[in-house]
Amino acid sequence: MAEVQQPPLNWEASATATHPQVSSTLPPEVETCLKNARFLHLATCDALYPHVSLMNYTYLPSTPYDPSPVIIMTTNPSSKKTLNLINNPRVSLLVHDWVSHRPPTRVPDPTRESSPPPQATRSSLASLLLNINTSALSSISATINGTARIIDRGSEEEAWCKERHLENNTFGDQVREEQGMFGAPQNPSSAEGDGGASCFIEGEEVRVMLVGVKEGRIADWKGGVKDWVIVPPGEQDQRGRETMVNGIS
């Protein structure tokens, strides 16, 4: 059976808009990715360098205050990302639905051969589980561009977004899972009440950040890319015609 040849990385140009789509909603694969992923990367930028943060988030297709897709996050007002977006509200987000694990590099002993080889000392079930855990499960990654704003403190919108963000994120479970993963002692009090969720939501120092989704790009594991733009429903047909004529959004 002939080996399947993958296309080269540069097989599709991506410097300009590629296979553009115009819609009032997110592409289904991007929405699914946002609903299933646990974290995303938030990129802000000052006048010199970009800054990337790993963030908990809540995706909503719309809110009572905004008819377009939005992403809710919370932030410390004195953090680097907050200072960046105050001066430059344009941000980029990266979310993906793949999991990969790089197997350890084995440096052979030049003086002797391994006997028996590692494969011979491992059961078939252990080998199967190892292959499952170390395989790369890849479909798409989505880059999302938007405009961020800090919601007014004490407003109805802030209270509503905080409530949705708290409902969507099980912060207590996350903390306990990470403590167990790294062998850290668990705080008994974290198993009660809100499990420590209040540190992400409550307090005067925590601000709610809202990113209005504007456009983005889907990249698949083969190197293919597809661009999309979010427009209000009334502008969709006109924007689509412009895209078809000009080839760019």
C-alpha positions in Angstrom: 0.0 0.0 0.0 1.5 3.3 -1.1 2.3 5.8 1.7 0.0 8.8 1.8 2.0 12.0 0.9 1.2 15.1 3.0 1.2 18.4 1.2 4.1 20.8 1.8 3.6 23.4 4.5 3.7 26.2 1.8 1.1 24.5 -0.4 -1.5 27.2 0.3 -0.8 31.0 0.4 -1.9 32.6 3.6 -0.6 36.2 3.6 -4.0 37.5 2.5 -7.5 36.4 3.1 -7.9 32.7 2.1 -11.2 31.0 1.3 -13.0 33.9 3.1 -16.4 33.3 4.7 -18.8 36.0 5.9 -21.5 35.3 8.5 -23.3 36.8 11.5 -22.2 33.7 13.5 -19.0 31.8 14.1 -18.1 28.9 11.9 -19.5 25.6 13.5 -16.0 24.1 14.0 -14.8 27.2 15.8 -17.9 27.4 18.0 -17.4 23.7 18.9 -13.8 24.3 19.7 -14.6 27.2 22.0 -17.3 25.1 23.7 -15.0 22.1 24.3 -11.6 23.7 25.1 -10.7 24.5 28.7 -8.3 27.3 28.1 -7.3 29.8 25.4 -4.3 31.9 24.7 -4.8 35.7 24.9 -2.3 37.9 23.0 -2.1 41.6 23.8 0.5 44.0 22.6 2.2 47.2 23.7 4.4 49.4 21.5 7.2 46.8 21.5 6.4 43.2 22.1 3.3 40.9 22.2 2.3 39.4 25.5 0.6 36.0 25.7 -1.5 34.7 28.7 -3.2 31.4 29.3 -6.8 32.2 30.3 -10.0 30.7 31.6 -12.9 31.9 29.5 -16.6 31.8 28.7 -17.8 31.9 25.2 -21.3 33.1 24.4 -22.9 33.5 21.0 -24.6 36.7 22.2 -25.6 38.5 25.4 -28.4 40.8 26.4 -25.9 43.6 25.9 -24.3 42.5 22.7 -25.9 40.6 19.7 -22.6 39.3 18.4 -20.3 36.5 19.7 -18.3 37.5 22.8 -15.7 35.9 25.1 -15.7 36.7 28.8 -12.5 36.6 30.9 -11.4 38.1 34.2 -8.2 39.9 34.9 -6.2 41.8 37.5 -6.2 45.5 36.7 -2.5 45.8 37.3 -1.5 42.9 35.0 0.5 43.3 31.9 -2.3 42.2 29.6 -4.7 44.7 31.2 -2.3 47.6 30.8 -1.7 46.5 27.2 -5.3 46.3 26.2 -6.1 49.7 27.8 -3.6 51.3 25.4 -4.4 48.9 22.5 -7.8 47.1 22.7 -7.1 44.9 19.7 -6.3 41.4 20.8 -5.9 37.9 19.3 -7.0 34.6 20.8 -5.8 31.1 20.0 -7.9 28.0 20.8 -7.4 24.5 19.5 -8.9 21.0 19.8 -5.7 19.0 19.7 -3.7 17.3 22.4 -0.1 16.2 21.8 2.6 14.7 23.9 6.2 14.6 22.9 7.7 11.2 23.9 10.9 11.3 25.9 14.1 11.3 24.0 16.1 8.1 24.6 19.8 8.5 24.5 21.3 5.1 23.9 24.3 3.9 25.9 27.1 3.6 23.3 28.9 0.9 25.4 26.0 -1.7 25.4 22.7 -2.5 23.8 19.6 -2.5 25.9 18.6 -6.0 26.8 15.7 -6.6 26.8 14.4 -3.7 24.7 11.7 -1.6 26.5 9.0 -3.0 24.2 9.7 -6.5 25.4 9.2 -5.6 29.1 5.8 -3.8 28.5 2.5 -5.6 28.3 0.3 -5.3 25.2 -2.3 -3.4 27.2 0.3 -1.0 28.5 1.7 -0.4 25.0 -1.8 0.3 23.7 -2.5 2.9 26.5 0.9 4.5 25.9 0.2 4.8 22.2 -3.2 6.4 22.9 -1.8 8.8 25.5 1.2 9.9 23.4 -0.5 10.1 20.0 -1.3 13.5 18.6 -5.0 14.1 18.2 -5.3 17.0 15.9 -8.1 18.7 13.9 -8.0 22.5 13.9 -6.6 25.6 15.6 -8.6 28.8 15.5 -7.1 32.3 15.6 -9.6 34.9 16.7 -9.2 38.6 16.4 -11.4 41.0 18.3 -11.6 44.2 20.4 -11.4 43.9 24.2 -12.9 46.2 26.8 -13.1 46.3 30.6 -16.7 46.3 31.7 -17.7 49.2 34.0 -17.3 48.2 37.6 -20.6 47.7 39.4 -22.7 47.7 36.3 -25.5 45.3 35.5 -23.5 43.9 32.6 -20.5 43.2 34.9 -22.7 41.3 37.3 -24.4 39.3 34.5 -21.0 38.4 32.9 -19.5 37.4 36.3 -22.4 35.0 36.9 -22.1 33.4 33.5 -18.4 33.1 33.9 -18.7 31.4 37.3 -21.3 29.0 35.9 -19.1 28.0 33.0 -15.9 27.4 35.0 -15.4 24.8 37.7 -12.5 26.6 39.3 -12.5 24.4 42.4 -12.2 21.2 40.5 -9.5 22.7 38.4 -7.4 23.7 41.4 -7.8 20.3 43.1 -6.9 18.4 39.9 -3.8 20.5 39.4 -2.7 20.0 43.0 -3.1 16.2 42.7 -1.2 16.2 39.4 1.8 17.9 40.9 1.6 16.1 44.3 0.8 19.3 46.2 -1.2 18.9 49.4 -4.8 19.8 49.1 -6.4 22.4 51.2 -9.4 20.8 53.0 -11.3 24.1 52.9 -11.1 24.0 49.1 -13.5 21.1 48.9 -16.2 23.2 50.6 -18.1 26.3 49.5 -17.2 27.6 46.1 -13.9 25.6 45.9 -11.9 28.8 45.6 -13.8 30.1 42.7 -14.3 33.5 44.4 -10.6 34.4 43.8 -11.3 34.4 40.1 -14.6 36.4 40.3 -15.0 38.4 43.5 -13.1 41.3 44.9 -12.5 44.8 43.9 -9.2 43.9 42.2 -10.9 41.5 39.7 -12.2 43.1 36.5 -14.3 41.5 33.8 -12.9 41.7 30.3 -15.1 41.2 27.3 -13.8 40.5 23.8 -16.1 41.1 20.9 -15.2 38.6 18.1 -14.6 40.3 14.8 -12.8 37.8 12.5 -10.4 34.9 12.5 -8.7 32.1 10.7 -9.0 28.3 10.9 -5.9 26.2 10.3 -6.0 22.5 9.9 -3.3 19.9 10.4 -2.6 19.7 6.7 -1.6 23.3 6.5 -4.8 24.5 5.0 -6.3 27.8 6.2 -9.7 29.4 6.0 -10.6 33.0 7.0 -13.9 34.2 8.3 -15.5 37.5 9.3 -18.4 38.3 11.7 -20.8 41.0 10.5 -24.2 42.1 11.7 -27.1 40.1 10.0 -28.2 43.1 7.9 -24.7 43.5 6.4 -24.0 39.9 5.6 -25.2 39.8 2.0 -23.4 43.0 1.0 -20.2 42.0 2.7 -20.3 38.6 1.1 -20.6 40.2 -2.4 -17.7 42.5 -1.7 -15.6 39.5 -0.6 -16.4 37.6 -3.7 -15.5 40.5 -5.9 -12.3 41.7 -4.2 -11.1 38.3 -2.8 -10.4 39.9 0.6 -12.5 40.9 3.6 
